Amino acid sequence: MILSFLNQKGGVGKTTLSINVATCLSLKKQKVLLIDADPQNSSLDWVAIRRKESLFTVVGLTKPIIHKEVSKLIKNYDHIIIDGPPRIYDVAKSAIVTSDLVVMPVQPSPYDIWAANEVVSLIKEVSQPLEGRKNIKSAFLINRKISNTAIGRDVEQALDHYGMDILQTHICQRVAYAETAAIGSTVMEEHNRDNLAVREITDLTNEILEKYN
């Protein structure tokens, strides 16, 4: 499966989601490649500070040739995850073209909901010419939700008008995500930090596999 985490808005948690889902898949004995397509190189920075060997391969590719490279690489991996760039049209377009599923993380704020229009439009622009040849699926993911509030439901209602899938799993705002990333790890590897975070990532990964793989 080729999975992209993509949003034209920066700071929505694409890298955190990418590294945690990649880890979850790796712990299921799947061979995973993570492509860091963001010029900020956050995924590459993360793997560089790890104190132990990564469970999966991380490479940087910030040029609009992702679809060409992935077609060569996919035979060597069970899954490829693309940590997409914000505000770089050609690279984002290349990531969408090669993806089986594009997950769009959206934070519970009006700014994120308004900005979602940009990535939805880009997905439609890329997908429509490929109809009949390739079915690119897409889904919103509510990320950094505040626990024990109704805001997740409110965001779902606000996103409904885009006509895209909305993943049932929500990812909450938890310190464990930042703490583990800061030491080059993930919540999946540091169970003592937050079991609820482990459950969220596990549920998200399983939902993606069951619905879209």
N, C-alpha and C positions, 0 to 999 in steps of 0.2 A: 504494500500500500504506500502511496505517496501522499503525504499529509503536509499541508502548509498552514502555519499560523500567520495570519495576515491582517493588517489593518493599516490604512494610510495615516492614521493618527498614531503618534509615538507615545510611549509610556503606558501602554495598555497591558503589559505583562506577557508579551509574546515569547521572550527568551525564557522566563521562568516556566511557562507552560511547556515549551519545547524540551527543555532539559529534563523536566520531571516526567513527562510522558515518554520520552526516549528511555529514561531509566526504567520506568515501569515495564515497557516492552522488553527491554534487555533482561530484566529479572524473570520474564516469561520465556527465557531462552531464545529470544528472537534476535537476529543480527540487524543492527540499526545503524544508519548513517544520518548524522545531523548536519545539514548544510546551513551555515551562517551566511545569510544573504544581506545582512545589515552592515553598512560601512562602519558602524560603531563597534562591530566585532564583539558583542557582549558574550556570545556563546564561546567564542575562541578565548576570550579573557577568562571566562569561567573555567574552562578545561585547563588553562595554563596554571591556575592556582591550586588545582587539585593536589592533595597529598598522596593520593593513590591512583592507580591506573584507571582510566575511564572505562565504563562498561560498554561504551559505544564509540564510534569514530566521529570526530568533528572536523569539518573542513570549511574553509571560507570561500565563498563564490559570490562576488558582488557585481558581476557583469550580467547583462541580459542574455546569457547563454545557458541558463539553468536547465531549460528543457532539453537542450542538446546533450549536456553532460549527464543528466539523470538517465536519459535513455541508454547511455553506455554503462552506468553504474548499477542500475536496478537489479541486474541479474546476479549481483554479488551480495545483495541484502534482502532481508525479509520486508523491511520498511525503511523508507526515507522520509525524514522530517525536515521541513524547510522553515527556518526562523526568518520570516520575511522582513523586508525593510519598510519604513514609513517614507512617504513622499517621493519615492523613486519609481516613476511610472513604468519604465521599460523593464526593470528588474522584477517588479511586482507582477507585471503581465507575463513574464517568462515563467515565474513560479506558478501562476494560475494555470497556464497552458499545460504544464506537466503534471498537475495535481489530480489525484482521485477525489480528494476532499480538501476544501478550504475552510478552516475554522477561523471565525472572526471574533476575537475577544472584545467584549464591550464592558466598560466599567459602568456602575450605576450612577451616571451623571448625565444631565441634559446635553452637555458638550459631546460626549461619546455617542449618544443616540443620534444627534444631528450629523456628526462626522461619519456615521455608519453609511450614510448615503453615498459617500465617495467610493468606498470599497465595494459596495453592492453594485454601483454603476459600472465599475471596472470589471467585476466578475461577469456581469451580463454582456459587456462589450466583448470580452474574450470568449465567452461560452457560446454566444449565438451563432457565430460563423462555424463553430465546430459541431453543431447539432447534427445528429445522425452518424457522426464519426466518433465522438467522445462525449461521455456524460460526466461533466465536472459537477460534483455535488458541493454544497456549501451550507454552513450552519453557523449561527451566532452562539457564542459562549459567554454567559454572564460571569465576569471575573471580578475579584476583589469586592464581592458583596459583603455588606455588614451583617453579621450574624444576628438572628432573632429580630429581624425587621421585615417589613412587607415590601422593601424596595426592590427585591428581586422580581416579585410578581409585577410590580409597577413597570419595571424595565421591560419585562416580557410583553406586556400590553403595548408599550410604546414601540417595540420592535415589530410587532405583528404586521403592521401595514407594509413592511418591506416584502412580505410574502416569502420569506426564507425560513428554513428549519431553525428551531431554537433548541439547543441541547438541554435535556432535563437536568443534567448535573450542573450545579453551580459551584464555583470556586470562591471561597470566602477570603476576606482580608485576614491573613494570619502572619504573625511575626516569624513563624518557622520557615516560610518561603524565603524571606530575606536573609535570615540567619544562616540557613544552609547554603544558599547561593554565595554568601560572603566567604565561605571556606571551601568553595569548589565542590559542594556536595548537593544533595537533594533531600527532600523530605522522605523519599522512599528508602534512603540509606541511613537516615538518622531517626529511627522510629521513636526514640525517647523524647524528641522535641515536640511532636504533635501528631497523635494518632488520627485525629480528625482530618488533618491535611493528607495523610497517607490514604485514608478512605476516599477523600475527594478525588485524588489523582487516579487511584485504582478504578473508581466508578467512572470517571471521565474516559479513561483508556478503554475500559470494557464497553462502554456505550458506543464509542467510536468504532471499535472492532465489530460489535454486534450489528450496528445499523448500516455501516458504510463499507466494510471490508469485503 
